[in-house]
Amino acid sequence: MARSLGLVGWVRNLENGSVEVFAQGRDDAIDELTTWLWAGPSGARVTGVESDSVAADSTLRDFFIHPNPSKTR
């Protein structure tokens, strides 16, 4: 979805089962992604969406799946 909206950034699964998304691009595209996140992909169970404005990352050129955080034992 993010790529189709022309956004750059990343998405990753967190150890607690949450999903973290960092996306940047046009305001209207961010709004559309946020709306889509409330429904999520097929089979997803979305219980909430939080958003914050953060500094842009000028090194991003695409939208990708970020590696999961390393598990500590």
Protein Blocks (a to p, Z undefined) as FASTA:
>chain_A
ZZmnopacdddddfkopacddddddfklmmmmmmmmmnopghiacfbdcdddddddfkbc
bdcddddddddZZ
